[in-house]
Amino acid sequence: MMKMHNENATTSQDPTIQYVPTEETVTAEDPAETDSVVNFDDSNVQDKLEEYQNSFLGKIISEKTIRKNSIRNVLGNIWCNPKGFRVEQIDDKLFHFFMDEQIDTKRIIQGNPWFFRNSWLIVQPWKRDIDVRSLEFHHAPIWIQLWGLPPHCKTKQMGIKIGSASMGTAVLASELYKYPENKLIVKIKVNLEINKPIKAGIHIRSVKDGVHWIDFRYEKLPHFCFTCGLIGHIETNCKLRDTKTDAESTNQNVLGPWLRSNQFGRMFIDYKDRKYSSNPTKSKNYGHYMPPVPPKLLEELAKMSMENPDQDDALKAAPLHFPMVD
């Protein structure tokens, strides 16, 4: 019996027949070769736009595996469960946070960075013109305490000078703080580059005052590797740890938990506030680590005195290190 072929009803090909497309059968247009485009405006996406405007992105700086449910529960409690709070996981360590009230979004962004299980969560506001996967989370605002400054060097200007020289970035703020016994300390706020090892301190020098070592104490500092100094890095997996020689291992490590300090002290004294448990003077390392002055610094300092012979007597009397009197 012959098969009847109905061109109007048939929508599938007969597997027993080999079909070869012809110019008449190929009628679809290549989208790339057409001028067709769909225009839209904010009225078409208004609902989602309002939702996203009260959102922000956050990235966990850690090598550990992070689960969305853990993020939702822990940060929900820390942020006092904002109305409409929900989380979308974009990548392994990248999350999108939503909430109903703009005041909550601003409050959380201003508190950047946040802690999640001893790791930093760095947040940024959502911007519609930027692909969220292309956002960079390489910097975090942080306060650094400067210990070891001679009393007459404790100025905001010195804080700015030390911060810009040691961190390689603009200083966001430099303030004088007082803490118990009315002792004065200089604190600076910088955008810390988290892809670089943190520093234990820096030498400062002047012709009249000599060379001094300044200790850094970081407020709200998360876990970091005591071997290489990278934030979010697990020390047990550090490649540099196994390459240290016995002599290097016996030397005192300049990196350690003493570089962390909780936020303490006030620009205006409040005697009702007694929460100063992180006083660095109680650290086992405080005042004990003082690196030798690099010979190059001494040579340059001597050259400076030759260029300023009137200050030569002051240089001879200047100490190489100022006593720890903070």
N, C-alpha and C positions, 0 to 999 in steps of 0.2 A: 504494500500500500504506500502511495506517495505521500510525503509530508507536505502539508500546506503551510506556506510562510506568509503570515499576516504582518505586514510592515507597520500597521497602525497599532497593533496590540502588543507586539513583541518588544520587551525592554531589556532582555538579556541575550547574550551571545550563545550560539549553539557550540558546545565544546568540541563537536566533531568537525566543525568548519574552521579553517584558518582565515582570520580576518586581517586585511591589510588596510590601514587608514589611508584615505585619499584626501586631496585638497578640499573636496566637497564635504567630507565628514569632519575635518578639523576646523571647528568654528570658534573655539574658546579664544578670547583675547588674552595676551600676556599683560598682567597688571602693570608691569614695569614700563610697558610701551603705551599705556593710556594716560590720560590726564585726569582720570577720575579721582576724587578725594572727598572725604566727608568732613565738613567743617562743623565745629561745635563750640559752644561757649559755656561759661560757668553755670548757666541755668540748667544745663544737661547733667551736671555732676554736682549740683549744689549739696545734696544730702551727704555724699561722701567727702566733699571738700570741707564741710563743717566738722565732720568726724576726724579728718586728718589734721586739721588746724589745731586741734587739741591733743596732738600726739608728739612723740619724740622718739629718737633712736637711741639705743644703748648697746655697748659692746663690753663683754667681760674680758678683762686682761688676765688670762690664765691658760695653763696647758691642760687643765682638768676638763672632763666631759661635763657639760652643763645641760640640765633638763628644764624644759619650759615650766613644768609644774612646780619645780623647786623655785624658779625665778618668781613665779606668780605668788606662791605662798610666803616666801621670805620677804620679798620687796613689798608685797601688799601690807604686811605687818609694819615694816619700817616706815612706809609712807602713809600709814594710818588708813589703809583701804579707801582710796579716793573713789568717789562715785563713778560708776561705769568703768572701773579699772579692768582692763584685759590685756593680754600679751599675745603677740604673734611672733613666732620664731622664723627669722629670715635665713639665717645661716647657723653654723655650729655655735658661734659665740655672739651672733648679732641678733638683736631683738627689737621689735617695734611695740611701743607702749601706748595705749589709748586710755583716755579718761574723759569724763563729761565736762568738767569745769576747767576753764583756762587758768584760774588762780592756782590750781593744783599743779598743772603743767609747768607754770612759771616757777613755782616754789621748788620743784624737783630739779629743774634745769639750773637754777641758781645755787643749789646745794652740790653741784657736780664737783668732784667725783663722789660716788657712793661705794659703800662696802657690801660685797656679797661673799660671805664665807672667806674672809681675809683676802679677797681679791678686789681689785678696782672694777667698778662699773662706770664707764665714761659715757656721758649722755650728750646728745646734740639735738636741737630742735629739727623737726621735719621741714623740708623745703621742697615745694612741688617741682622746681626746676632742676633738681639734682637726683640722680639715680642713687637709691639708698645703698646699693652695693659698692658704689664708688666713694662713699664717705670715708674719710681718714680719721682714725681715733689715735693719733700719735702724741697728743699733748693733754695734760691735765693740770688745772690750776691747783697750786699747793703752797702752803705757808712753810717757810724755812726759818728756823731760829739760828742766829749767828752768835756763837759762844767764843770767848777769848779775846774780844775786842778791848783794847785799852780804854779806860773810862772816858777819856777825852775824844775817843773816836766813835762813840756811840751816838751817831747822828743818822737821820734819814738819808742824807746825801751819801754817807758811807755805805748804807744798805743798798742803795741804787747802784753804786759803783761796783761793789762786790758781786751783786746779783747779775748784772749785765756782763761782767768779765768772766764769771765762773759758769754761768748757765748758757751764755751765748744767745740770750734772748732779752727782750725788753722786760723790765721789772714792772709788774702791774700795780704794786703798792709797797711802800716801805714805812713801817711804823715803829714807834717806841712803846714797849709794854713794860708794865711793872708787875711783879709777883711778890710772894711773901718776903718780908723784911725790906720791902721797898727797893729791891734790886732791879736794875734796869736792863732790858735786853732789846736788841734790834731784831725785828722780824721782817722778812720780805716775802712777797707773793709773786710767783712766776708761773708761767706755763711750762711745766716740766716735760721734756721730751722723753717719753717712756721707752723709746727704742735704743736709748743710750744708757750706759751704766751710771748709777747715781754716784755722787762724789761724797767723800767723807769730810772734805773741807778744802781750804785753799790758803796759801801763803799771801800775806800782804806785806808791803814794805814802804818805807819812806826814809829819806836821808836823816831826818831828825829822830825818828822813832825806831829805826832798825827793821828787822824782819819778825813777823809774828805769824803763828798758825791759828786759823779760825776754824773751829769745829762747826759742822752743819748738823742740825737736828730737824728732821722732817715731821710735820704734823699730818696725821691721817695717812701715814705711809702703809701700804699693804705689804703682804709677804714679798720678799725679793731674795735673790740668790746672793748668799754671803761670799760666794767665790767670784762670780763675774759681775755682780751688781745690777743685773737686769730685773726689772719689775715683772711679776707674773711668771717668772722662770722657776722651775723646781730644781733645787740644789742637787738632789740625788741624781738628776739626769744631766747635770752640767758637764759638758765635754772638757772644760778646763780643770775640773776637779781631779781627774786622773792624771793630768799632765804636770801637776805640781811636783817639784823636787822635795826631798826630805827637808832640805834647808828652808825652802819656802814655806813648808807646812809648819815648821817650828816657829817661824816668825809670827809676830802678832798681826792678826788680820785687821786691817783698818775698817772692814765692813762687818757689821754685826747688828744685833737687835737694839743696841744703844743709839743707833741713828734714828730710831722711831721716837716720837714724842707726841703725847696727846696734846690737844689744844689747851693751853693754860695761860694764866695771866690776863690782865685787862689794861686797856689804854687808860681807864679810870678805875682807881682802886675800889673794890667792893669787899669790905671785910667780912661780909656774910658768906662769901664764896670761899670754901675751904677745900675745893677739889683740885689739889695740886699733886696727885699721885705720880705724875710723870716727870717730876723735877729731874732734869738730866744730871744734876750734881750728885744724885744718888746712884747713878749708873756705875757699874763696876769698871767701866772703861773711861769714865769722865775724868779728864785731867791727866790720865796716864799715857795716852797716846799723843805723842808730839813728834812728828817726822823730822828727820834731820834737814837742815836748810840746804837746798841744792847749791853746790859750788857756783853754778852759773849765776844764781841770785846774788851771792856775795860779790862776785866779780863785777856784776852790773852795778851793784850798790856802791862799790869802791869807785867805779868810773863816774857815777853820779856825784860823789863827793869831790872828785877832782875837778869836775865841771863847776862845782859850787864850793870853792875853797873856804868861803866864809862860814860854811856849815860843817867843816871838817871836825871841829871840836865836838859838835853835837853828835856826829856820827860815832866818834870814838866812845862817847858815853852811852850811846843807845844800846839797849839789850837786844840780843838775837831773838829772844822769846819773852813776851810779857807774862808775868805771873797770872795764873788763873784766878781772877778776882771777881768774876761775874756775880 
